[in-house]
């Protein structure tokens, strides 16, 4: 009886893990989610430039990287996405997001904040 009480919940937990689709795993993306993230990233760059949180030169560099991600996504989409390709796109999006965050916080072009600028 005791073995059954231990084995039953263990079997249910194992079945629940195996029944969970791979798309529900954290960090897994599909084509639509990747496209949405790319477009949101592009919009965030535009907003940061409009608020003058980043310079036009910084915005152009970030937009160039987003364009490269869009081109890569289009290239990958021709043959269908593999997990590795989706992971590559996700990593590149994360890198641009990290750069945007760094550019917003680097305090460039703000008087009194940059010791090298007078």
N, C-alpha and C positions, 0 to 999 in steps of 0.2 A: 504494500500500500504506500509506503513511504517513497519508494522509487517512482511510483506513478505520479505522486504529488510533485516531485522534483522534475521529472521528465516531461510532463505535460506543458508547464509554462515554458520550459526550454524549447520544446518543439514548436510552440506557438510563436515564440520570439524569432526563432530561426526562419519559420515560414514567412513572417512579416518582413524580415530583412530581404529574403530572396524574392518576395513578391513586389518589392519597391522598384519602380522603373528607374532606369539609369538616368532619365531626364530629370528626375526629382533630386538627384544628388547635388549637393552644393558645388558650385563652380562649373556645372555643365550648362552649355549654351546651345541654342539652335540658331539657325540662320536669321530668323526674325529678331531674336534678342540681340544678336550681334549688330544687325543693321540699326536697331533702335539705339543701342549704346553709342554707335558711331555718330549718329545724327545728334544725340544729346550732347556728346562731347564737342561737336562742332558748334552747337548753340552756346555751350558754356564758354567756349573761347570767345565767341562774338560778344557775349554779355560782359566778360571780363575786360575786353578791349573797350566796350562802350562805357564802362564805369571807370576806365583809365586805371584799372588794377594791373594791367600789363601793357607794354608798349606796342605800337603797331608792328615793329620788327619782331618782337616775341610772338605776337599773334600770327604773323605770316609764317614763321617757322613752325608753330604748332599746327596751323592749317595745312601746311605742306605735309607734315607727318600724318595728319588725318586723311588727306588725299591719297597718300601711299597705302594706308590701311584699306581705304575704299577700293583702290585698284587691286590690291591683293585679295580682298574679299570677292571681287568680281571674277578674278582669275580662278580662285578656289571653287566658286559656285558653278563654273562650267561643267565640272565633272562630279559635282556633289561634294559635300564636306565630309572629311574624315575627322575623327576626334582630335588628331594631332593638328590639323589645320584650324579647327575651332579654338584649340588651346593656344596656338600661335597668334591668332587674331586677338584673343582675350588678353594675352600677355602684352601685345603691342598697344592695345587700348589702355591697359593699366599703366604702361610706361608713359603714354602721353598725358593721362590724368595726373600722374605723379609730377610730370614736368610742369603742367599747368598750375598745380598747387604750389610748386616751388617758385614759379615766376610770379604768382600773385603775392607771395609772402617775402619776396626778396627786397622789397622796399625801394626798387629802382625809381628814378624820376620823382622822388618825393623830397622836397627841400628839408634839410636838417636831419635826414635819415641816413644819407650816404656820406661817409667821412671823406670820400675821394672827390666829391663834387662840391663846388663852391657856388 
